[in-house]
Amino acid sequence: GGINLEDFRAPECFEIERQLKERLDIPVFHDDQHGTAIISGAALLNAIQLTSRSMAEAKVVFNGAGASAIACARLYRDLGVPRENLTMCDSRGVIYEGRGEGMNPYKAEFARDTEDRTLEDAMRGADVFVGLSQAGVLSEAMVETMADQPIIFAMANPDPEIDPEVARRVRPDAIMATGRSDYPNQVNNVLGFPFIFRGALDVHARTINVEMKLAAVRSLAELALRGEAVPKAVRDAYPNDVFDFGPSYIIPKPFDPRVLVYVAPAVAQAAMESGVARRSLDLAEYTQRLESTVGDLANL
């Protein structure tokens, strides 16, 4: 089996997960951390491609320094964003080297040698904003100072750090994602952990490692990128949405049944190739078996 952890705050959540992983030989996965990181990571991969950027050059600013933000920063680093290009802010401002107030070892991991002290400072020239904080903290003036075709993931719930309509008023070229279902590009953890666990459990994995998380990221990004026909049930649920790869469609919709047959096999394969699987699967047969559980995807 495995354990999906929910609703543990930072910084305690990091220690709880670490100790469980050390003591157990089954997957332990804190969804508030890794689910958000994986889904937003898939959105980031496609947004970077859509804007002809590279991960190695992207300047990413976080507002929020809790469990989700730390996990996102770690995973974005694994995806190729250099540590020196990641700026993290909390309620006291930029997390910089030498700061003493409001710090912990997890925030210190992302402390930068910088003269920036406020979110406003950090946003100048930023390519990507990742909000995991509270409503309204990102102003139009800050968005206006971002790089061309800014990527804005305003994921505070229920109200984002900036409403997409407000951001696009000053930057119509922005690519936006939120945590809400009434805007395009919803970052919703339901796209991740059920299918990640399915792949991990089906190969009797000992853990969910970085390789498996990256496989989930890339498979989700690929599903949106490939431009396959979206099932009718999904189109009916979002009658006013666009389903062609582009600024309004960089990640699959929650409850798209195809996610199962993309993510679970990718995770299972990564577990086998990285040596944490106790059981080997024929991936073609496994994928066909998963497809049969959701029926005719084209007509759902």
C-alpha positions in Angstrom: 0.0 0.0 0.0 0.9 3.6 0.4 0.1 6.7 2.5 -1.3 10.0 1.1 -0.7 12.7 3.7 -3.1 15.7 3.8 -3.4 19.0 5.8 -0.1 19.1 7.7 1.4 22.6 7.9 4.9 23.6 7.2 7.5 23.2 8.6 6.2 20.1 10.5 5.1 18.4 7.3 8.6 18.1 6.0 9.8 16.2 9.1 6.7 14.0 9.3 7.1 12.9 5.7 10.9 12.4 6.1 10.5 10.2 9.1 7.8 8.1 7.6 9.9 7.6 4.4 12.8 6.5 6.5 10.8 4.0 8.6 8.6 2.6 5.8 9.2 0.8 2.5 5.9 1.9 0.9 5.1 5.2 -0.9 4.5 8.2 1.4 3.3 11.3 -0.4 2.3 14.6 1.0 -0.2 15.8 -1.5 -0.2 19.5 -0.4 3.5 19.6 -1.4 4.0 17.2 -4.3 0.6 17.3 -5.9 0.7 21.1 -6.4 4.4 20.9 -7.5 3.6 18.2 -10.1 0.5 19.8 -11.6 2.0 23.3 -11.7 5.3 21.8 -13.0 3.4 20.4 -16.0 1.8 23.8 -16.6 5.3 25.4 -16.4 6.8 23.0 -18.9 4.2 23.9 -21.5 4.1 27.6 -20.7 7.9 27.7 -21.1 7.6 26.0 -24.5 4.7 28.2 -25.6 6.7 31.3 -24.9 10.0 30.0 -26.4 11.8 30.3 -23.2 14.2 27.8 -21.6 14.1 26.5 -18.0 17.8 27.4 -17.6 17.1 31.0 -18.2 13.7 31.5 -16.6 13.5 33.9 -13.6 10.9 32.5 -11.2 9.4 34.4 -8.2 7.4 32.7 -5.5 5.1 34.4 -3.1 4.5 32.0 -0.2 7.1 29.9 1.5 5.1 27.0 3.0 4.8 23.4 2.0 3.5 23.9 -1.5 6.0 26.6 -2.4 9.0 24.7 -1.1 8.0 21.6 -3.0 7.3 23.6 -6.2 10.7 25.3 -6.0 12.4 22.0 -5.5 10.7 20.3 -8.4 11.2 23.3 -10.7 14.9 23.0 -9.8 14.7 19.4 -10.9 13.1 20.5 -14.1 16.1 22.7 -14.9 15.5 26.1 -13.3 18.8 27.1 -11.7 18.7 27.8 -7.9 20.0 31.3 -8.5 16.9 32.1 -10.7 14.4 31.2 -7.9 13.4 34.0 -5.6 11.1 33.2 -2.7 9.1 35.7 -0.7 7.0 35.3 2.4 4.9 37.7 4.5 8.1 39.5 5.5 9.5 39.9 1.9 12.3 38.3 0.0 14.1 35.4 1.6 17.7 36.5 1.2 21.1 35.3 2.6 21.7 36.6 6.1 18.0 37.2 6.9 17.2 36.2 10.5 13.6 37.0 11.1 10.9 34.4 10.3 13.4 31.8 8.9 13.6 28.0 9.1 15.9 25.5 7.4 13.5 24.9 4.5 13.2 28.6 3.7 17.0 28.9 4.0 17.4 26.4 1.3 16.2 29.1 -1.1 17.8 32.1 0.4 19.5 34.2 -2.3 22.4 36.6 -2.4 20.3 39.6 -3.6 19.5 43.2 -2.8 15.8 42.6 -3.5 13.8 43.0 -0.3 10.1 43.1 -1.4 7.9 41.2 -3.8 7.7 44.4 -5.9 11.6 44.4 -6.1 11.7 40.7 -7.1 9.0 41.0 -9.8 10.9 43.4 -12.0 11.9 41.4 -15.1 10.5 38.1 -13.7 9.4 35.5 -16.3 7.2 33.5 -13.9 5.2 34.3 -10.8 4.1 31.4 -8.6 1.5 32.4 -6.0 0.8 30.1 -3.0 -0.2 32.7 -0.5 -3.2 35.0 -0.3 -5.6 37.0 -2.4 -4.7 40.3 -3.9 -1.0 40.4 -3.1 0.1 40.8 -6.7 -0.7 44.2 -8.1 -1.2 45.4 -11.6 1.9 47.5 -11.2 4.0 44.5 -10.4 2.6 42.5 -13.3 3.4 45.4 -15.6 7.1 45.1 -14.7 7.4 41.5 -15.7 9.1 40.2 -18.8 7.3 39.8 -22.1 4.7 37.0 -22.2 4.7 36.7 -18.4 3.7 33.4 -16.9 1.4 33.9 -13.8 0.3 31.0 -11.6 -1.9 32.7 -9.0 -3.0 29.6 -7.1 -4.3 31.0 -3.8 -7.8 29.6 -3.1 -10.6 30.5 -3.2 -9.3 33.9 -4.5 -6.1 34.2 -6.4 -3.2 36.6 -5.8 -4.5 38.5 -8.8 -7.6 37.9 -10.9 -6.9 36.9 -14.5 -9.0 39.8 -15.8 -7.0 42.3 -13.8 -3.6 40.8 -14.9 -4.6 40.8 -18.6 -5.8 44.4 -18.4 -2.2 45.5 -18.1 -0.6 42.4 -19.7 -2.8 40.8 -22.4 0.1 38.6 -23.3 0.1 36.9 -20.0 -0.3 33.1 -19.6 -2.4 32.5 -16.5 -3.2 29.5 -14.2 -5.2 29.5 -11.0 -6.6 27.0 -8.6 -10.2 27.7 -9.7 -12.5 25.8 -12.0 -14.1 28.9 -13.5 -10.8 30.0 -15.1 -8.7 28.2 -17.7 -5.7 26.2 -16.6 -6.9 25.0 -13.2 -4.1 23.6 -11.1 -5.9 20.9 -9.3 -4.2 18.1 -7.4 -6.9 15.6 -8.6 -4.8 15.5 -11.8 -1.9 14.0 -9.9 -2.1 11.8 -6.8 -4.8 9.3 -7.8 -2.9 8.3 -10.9 0.6 8.6 -9.4 -0.5 6.2 -6.7 -2.1 3.9 -9.2 1.2 3.5 -11.1 3.2 3.2 -7.8 0.9 0.6 -6.3 0.6 -1.5 -9.5 4.4 -2.0 -9.5 4.6 -2.4 -5.7 6.9 0.6 -5.4 8.9 1.1 -2.3 8.7 4.9 -2.5 7.7 7.8 -4.8 11.0 9.3 -5.9 12.0 12.3 -8.0 12.1 10.2 -11.2 8.4 9.2 -10.7 7.3 12.8 -10.0 9.1 14.0 -13.1 7.5 11.3 -15.1 4.1 12.5 -13.9 5.0 16.1 -14.8 6.1 15.2 -18.3 3.1 12.9 -19.0 0.6 15.6 -17.9 2.3 18.2 -20.1 2.4 15.8 -23.0 -1.3 15.2 -22.8 -2.2 18.9 -23.2 0.6 19.4 -25.8 -0.4 16.6 -28.2 -3.7 18.1 -29.2 -5.7 14.9 -29.1 -9.5 15.2 -29.2 -10.7 16.0 -25.7 -13.4 13.5 -24.6 -17.0 14.7 -25.0 -17.7 14.5 -21.2 -14.9 17.0 -20.6 -16.0 19.4 -23.4 -19.6 19.2 -22.0 -18.4 20.1 -18.5 -16.5 23.1 -19.8 -18.6 24.4 -22.7 -17.0 27.8 -23.0 -13.4 26.6 -22.8 -10.7 26.2 -25.5 -9.1 22.8 -25.8 -6.3 23.6 -28.4 -2.8 23.8 -26.9 -2.2 27.5 -26.2 -2.4 30.1 -23.5 -5.8 28.9 -22.3 -4.9 25.2 -22.4 -1.5 24.3 -21.0 -2.7 21.5 -18.7 -5.4 18.9 -18.9 -8.8 19.5 -17.2 -9.5 17.8 -13.9 -11.4 14.6 -14.4 -10.2 14.1 -18.0 -10.2 10.2 -18.0 -7.2 10.1 -20.3 -5.0 11.3 -17.4 -5.1 7.7 -16.0 -3.6 6.2 -19.2 -0.9 8.8 -19.4 0.3 9.3 -15.8 0.0 5.8 -14.3 2.1 4.0 -16.9 4.7 6.8 -16.9 5.0 6.6 -13.1 5.2 2.8 -13.2 7.9 2.9 -15.9 9.9 5.4 -13.9 9.6 3.2 -10.8 10.9 0.2 -12.7 13.7 2.0 -14.3 14.9 3.7 -11.1 14.9 0.5 -9.2 12.2 1.1 -6.6 9.6 -1.3 -8.1 9.2 -4.8 -6.6 7.2 -5.9 -9.7 7.7 -5.6 -13.4 4.9 -4.9 -15.8 4.5 -5.1 -19.6 3.8 -1.4 -20.2 1.9 -1.9 -23.4 -0.4 -4.5 -21.8 -0.7 -2.4 -18.6 -1.7 0.7 -20.6 -4.4 -1.3 -22.6 -5.7 -2.6 -19.3 -6.1 0.9 -17.9 -7.8 2.1 -21.1 -10.3 -0.7 -20.7 -11.3 0.6 -17.2 -12.4 3.9 -18.6 -14.1 2.6 -21.8 -14.1 4.4 -25.1 -12.3 7.6 -24.3 -13.4 9.3 -27.5 -17.1 9.0 -26.7 -17.3 9.5 -22.9 
